[in-house]
Amino acid sequence: MKNWKIILAILTANVVMMSAGYTMLIPFLPMYLMNELGVSLDAVKMWNGAIFSITFLIGGIMAPIWGKMADTKGKKMMAMRAGTGLAISYFLGGMVTSPEQMFGVRVIQGFAAGLWSVCLAIATSLVPIDKLGVSLGILQAGLTCGNVIGPLIGGSLASLFGMRSSFFVAGSLLTLITLIFFFYIPEPPRVEIKKQQEKKTEQLLKRPKIREVLLYAAVAQMVILLIQPILSLYVSEINHGEGNLIFLSGFVFSLVGIASAITAPSWGRFGQRHGFYRSLCLAALTAGIMNFIVALPNTMTLFCIANFTYGLCCAGIQPSLSAVLASNTDADQRGRAFGFMFSAQQFGSMVGPLLGGTIATYFPLKSLFFVAGVMLLAISGTVYLRHKKRA
């Protein structure tokens, strides 16, 4: 068995490549549909919405199934399944010639999804329990780093070699990830599942703490997808339609990622020392307050500063949720538990853009930040009251 620090480093590198492969494609999907697949400007919103959402729908349905198989058949095998499926879908995405074919590719991606959740399941099974917080914080930082560099790589590749090249590079990254899992990541020790443990696993969703974590995960993901789709429109509104809006939007998006990457490990250490419920409560509280502040600036500079500060705060939410989930499940149940959490996040990712689009249709764009702030404050208040009650 390799040293857990080496395993964590390898997993983090895989997570960086995984998230970079995803984000070098998704931000440019509307342009890919118009420039490469011949979709008209009038139809691109419909196709983009359908192609974007179908992966979340299928991924959310399949996640508990893959999670159960990770516990019974092996987490390493499920990681290789997801990596192989995603690699194939990316290669196919670079070869499609119609939006219908692209829709089919995104269906395949939905069935292949789950690499992030199985990485969390492997990490929580192999790292020492007293290092759980900082380890999950490091993984979250890796995910965020990939989210930052992905659009930069994708934009550069598209400018130099055409948009299809990004799909082939992403497919190559996922192929490399799969090979790394095969050769360098050990299968976590499997606990023999007895009848009593099987019954206990079947009742996983009946536990109040587990249900609460899944709800918080869904709402937190909803908050992210509530704002992301309209960010470029809001940047254009603040900047009065002037300047390189694509660059400015990418810069603003990267600011949150950079800030999150900086503070995610620190949030993990805070949770390890003071309790993960407390870190979740504090992160959701400060991020909620910052959402209100982000909506106030009328200049690009102040908006960027507020957005960066928001990133510093929200970085603690995901590691805290993962740590709480891992702390309340046995090692032989974590594949299933993180599968459920991934499923909850997928459904949050579906609802977020729909809710955001509806609100933005009838109210000013900045109202979305206030809605997001209220949702995060609701998480913080609920966590505080529930945890205080149990204490």
N, C-alpha and C positions, 0 to 999 in steps of 0.2 A: 504493500500500500504506500503510495507516494505521500510525502509530507503535505499536510492540508494547505499550507501556504502556497505550494507549487500548484496544487489543484485549483485553488482560488484564483491565482494569477492566470492560469490557462482558461478557466471559465470566464474571467473578466475580459480577456482578449477575444474570446468567442462572442461574448455579448456585444463588444464594441463593433466587431465585424457584422454581426447580425443586424443591429440597429442601423448601422451605416448603410448596409445593403438595402434596407427597407426605405430609409429616408432619402436615398439618392434617386429614388423612383417616384414615390408618392406625391411630393410637392409639384412635380412636373406632369402628372397624369393628364390634366386637362389639355395641356399643350401637345402632349403625345397623341391624344385622341384627335385633335384638330390637324396637327401638322403631318402626322404619319398615317393615321387611319381614316382621314377624310371626313371626320364628323364636323358638321356645320356649327357655327357659333350659337345658333338658336337651340340646337339639340345637345350641345356639349354638357349643359348642366344636368339634364336628365340622365345621360349616359354616365357622366362622372359620378352622380349620386348612386346609381344602381351598381356600377362597378366597384365603387368604394365600399358600399354597405354590405354587399353579398358575402364578402370575406368575413366580416364581423359576425354576420348571422350564422354562417356555417361553423365558424370557429367557436362561437359561443355554445352551439349545440353539441359539437364534438368534444369540447375540452374535458368534461367529466369522464367521457369514455376513455380518452387517451390517458387521463390521470389515473383511472382505475387500472389500466394496462401497465402503466409505469410502476405501480405498486406490486402487481402480480407477475408481470413478464420481465420487468427490468427497466430502470430509468434510463440507462445508457442506450438501450435499444430504441426507446421512444425519442431520445434526442437525435439519434441517427435517422429515424423515420422522418422526423420533422425537418431536419437539415436536408435530407435527400429530396423530399417533396417540394420544399421551398426552392432548392436549386433548380429542379426540373421546371417549376412554374416560372422562374425568372428567365431561364433560357427560352422557354416557349413565348414569354412575353416580348422578347426581342425579335420574334419571328412572325408574330400575328399580322394580319393584313386587314382586319375589320374589327369594329367595336364588339360584335357578337363573339368573336374569337377571344378578345381580351376579357370579356365577361366570363368565358369558360376558364381562362387562366386564373382569374381571381377566385373562381369556385374551387379550383385545385389548391390554391393558396389557403383557402378556408379549411380544407381537409388536412392540409399539411401543418397548420398553425399549432403552436404549443411549445416552441423551442424555449421561449423565455421562462415559462412556468416550470419546465422540466429542469432548466438550469438552476432555478431557485430550489427545487426539490433535491437535486444532487448536492448543492452547496449546504443546505440545512442538514443533510444527512451525513456529511463528511467533515464539516468544521466543528471545533469544540463549542459546546453550548455557551461558554463564557466569552466566545468571540463571535457569536451569532450577529449581534447588532452591527459591529464594524464591518463584518464580512458582507452583510446584505447592503450596507451603505456603499461599499466599494463596488459591488455589482451594479447598484443603481447608478453610481457615478459613471461606470463603464457604458451603461445603456444610454445615459444622457450625452456622453462624449460622442457616441456613435450618431445620436440624433443631431449633434452640432456639425460634425464633419461630413455626414452623408449628403446634405443638400449642396455643400460646397464642392464635393467630388462630382456629384451628379451634374451640377451646373457646368463645371469645367469640362467634363467628358462630352456633354451635349454640345458645347460650343466648339470643341476641337474635332470630335469624331461623329457627331450625330447622336440623337437621343437613344437610338437602339443600343448603342455601345454600353450605356449604363446598365441595361438589363443583363448583358453578358458578363460585365464585371461583377454585378451583384450575384449572378449565378455561380461565378467562380469563387467568390467569397464564401457562399454557403457550401460549396463542394469542399473547400478547405476546412471549414468548420466541422463538417461531417467526418472528414479524415482525422482531424485532431481528436474528436470524440472517440473514434475507433481505436486509435493508437495510444492516446495519452490519458484519457479519463477512465479511472476504474469504476466498476459497478459498485455502488454503495452496498454495504453488508445488508443482506436481506433477512428480515426477521421472519421466522416460521409463523405462518398465519393459522392460528388455532380457531376452533369454532367460536370461542368467546370473543376473540379479536375480530373475526368476521362480522359478528353481530354488532360489535362496537363500531366497526367501520361503516356498516349499513346505517347506523344512527348518527353519522357525522353531521348531517344537515339538521338534526334535531337539537344539536347543542346551541344554546343561545349565543355564546361567544363566537362560534363559527359563523352563524347567520349574520351577526352584527358586522363582523369583518368583511363578509361578502357584500353587504349593503354599503358599507363605507367605501369599499373598493369600486363598486359600480358608480356611486355618486361622485367620487374623486375623478374617475375617468370621464364621467359626463361633464364635469367642470372643464377639463382640458379640451375636450372636443366641442364644447359650447363656444369657445373663444377662437381656437385655432383657425377654423375656416373663414372667419371674418377679419382676421388680423391684418391681411394686406389691404382690405377695404378701409379699415380704421386708420392704418398708417397713411393711406391716401387722403383720408378726410383731415387728419391732423396737419399733414404737409401740403394741403390745398392742391393735391394732384400734381405737385411739382417734384422734380428730381427723378432719380432712378428708383422707382417704387419697388421693383422686384428685388433690387439690392437692399434697399432699406427694410423691406419686410423680412428678408432672410437674415439681416443683421439683428433685427428685433427678436426674431424667433431664436437666433443663436444666443442672445444675451441670457434668456431664461435657462437654456441648456448649460451654458458656461457657469452661471451662478449655481445651478443645481449640482453640477459635477464638483464644484469646489466644496460645497457644504454637506453633501450626502454622507460621506464617511463620518463627519463630525456629529451629524444627527444620529447616526448609528451608535457612536460611542456614548452620546447623551442618553439614548434609550437603554443602553446596556447598564449604565450607572444608576439612572433614576427611574427606570421603568418604561416599557415601550408604550403603554397607554398614555403616560404623561407626555412622552415625545410626540405621539400622534395628536394629542389634544393641543399641545403648544404649536406644532407645525400647522395644523388646520386653522387655529385661531389667528396666528400671525399672517398666514397666506390669505385668509379671508379678509382681514383688515387691509392688507396690501391691495387686494382687488378693488376695494373702494377708492384707495389712493391712486391706483393706476388710471382710473377713469377721470381723474381731475385735471391733469396737465393738458394745456393747449399748445405746447411746443414739443418738437421732436426730442430735444435733449432731455427735458424733464420726464417725458414719457419713457425714454430708454432707461433713465436712472430708476424710475419707479418699477419698471418691468424687471430690471436686474435684481432689485431688492426682493421683488415677489419670488423670483427664482431661488434666492437664498432661503426663503421661508418654506416654499412648497416642497423642497428637496427632502424634507423629513417625513412626508406622508407615506410614500410607498415603502421605504425600508421599515418603518414602524408597523405598517399593516402586515408585511411579510413576516416580521419577527413575532408579532402577536399570533398570527396563524400558526407558525412553526412551534411556538411555545405551548400551544393548546392542542397539538396533535402528536401522536406517536410517530416514530421514524418510518414505520411501514404504512402510514396513512398519508404521508406528505405529498406523494405524487397526486393522489386523489384530491387532497385539500387545495393544492396550488392549481390543479385543473379546474376546480370549482371557482377559485378566485379569478383565473384567466377568463372563464366563462362569464363571470359577473362583469369583468372589465370590458369584454367584447360587447355585451349588451349595453353597457354604459356608453361605449363608443358609437353604438348605433343611435341611441336616443339623443346624445349630445348635439350632433349637427342638426337633427330634426327640430329639437327644441330651440336651438340658437337661431335657425333660419326663420322659425315662426315668430320669435320675439323680435328679430331684426326687421321683419316685414312691417310690424305695427309700431315699433318704438325705435328711438335713436340707438345707434350701435353701442354707445357707451353704457347703455342699460344692461348689456350682457355682463359687463364686469360687476355690476351691482348684484345681479342674479347669482353669478358665480360666487361672489363674496358671501351672500346669504347662505348658499348651500354649504360652503366650507365652515362657516360659523355654526351651522346646524350640526355638522359632524363633530366639531369641537365640543359644543354644548352637550350633545348626546353622550359622547365618550366620557366627559367629566361627570355627568350625573350618574351614568351607569356604573362607572368605576368607583365613584364615591359610595354608591349604594352597596356595591359588593364589599367594599372595604369596611 
